[in-house]
Amino acid sequence: MAEHPDPTREGIEQIVGNTINPATGESVLRQGQIESCLVENGRIRLTFAVPAGQAAEMEKCVPVIETALSRAFPGLQPSVMLTAHRAQPAASPPGSSGHRPLGGVGRKETSGPLLPHVKAVIAVASGKGGVGKSTTAVNLAAGLAQEGLSVGLMDADIHGPSLPRMLGTKGKPEVRDGRLIPVEAWGLRAMSLGMLVDETQAMIWRGPMVMGAITQLLGDVEWGTLDVMVIDMPPGTGDAQLTLAQKAVLNGAIIVSTPQDIALLDARRGVAMFQKTNVPVLGLVENMSYFCCPNCNHRTDLFGHGGARDEAARLGVPFLGEIPLLADIRLSADDGTPIVVSAPDSEAGRAYRSLAANVASVIRKLPARA
């Protein structure tokens, strides 16, 4: 039996738009809007935002929407979740969110653009988790600082913030005049949700809460003047990534992948997402490119080798470098010291320094942000 391709968001929106609220005889989109949409593992996960006063009434429409989606996309199991928003204050700045999960910071907000004093904003992304994206982002940021750039590092992986552990930071950041002050470590300024909550706390947040936290990390932190902001993106190609692509005014994105074909499939999705949002792809990085035995120095290509380089050539984007699979990289991350700092002349340290030098040369040629 031929497999049907996953439906597009546009296709799902069309089905929802044609779904009638039995109580009013009108489209359900007259009383709400699709806030997030994800198709994975045989499921359609839909978050539908409605006015708080109409939540009880719209709850009756949930099975109607799910039935319509089931009929339109047989074989996929729809799950519709309602979320109700409070009215947003009229004085809120452009790009802000009605959800403020980080609490009472940002009282000194202005109506200007986000990150006004940051010359370049670079996203480090991957099409899937588990490819070493966060480790790459941390070592890249530290390497860029070693290149003489003033660097900020923002952890946008709300559900799995790992920067505090990788940077070796402890305690909560200072709040000054209603704004969060970034933590300084290894020559850069950093901020992560993991610095504000206990590392054992599960972040069971709906899409609007995640969007609100990302907006606060961008706008409610006193980042100051920076040559470059490195954003450790959440894995995948969902609403969080789209929000960052739109709100952070990204100068470019770096895609991290491992060499094997199954990882490169997801890397292609990441490239396609940024292309659709008009964010230039600055290049691909091949992580876990090879393993070198610490005892005999024999090199083994555990996941194959060169796949990301070939993919970059196929897509017409630069190949920025390959990072080996070494235990020292993992140990340095657990110890809270980026290996580009703790062992800059090691094999891994040299690989990350080469990556940082390549990215720094690209950053210096980027046009100014709008």
Order of alpha helices (4+ residues) and beta strands (2+ residues): alpha-beta-beta-alpha-alpha-beta-beta-alpha-beta-alpha-beta-beta-beta-beta-alpha-beta-alpha-beta-alpha-beta-beta-beta-alpha-beta-alpha-alpha-alpha
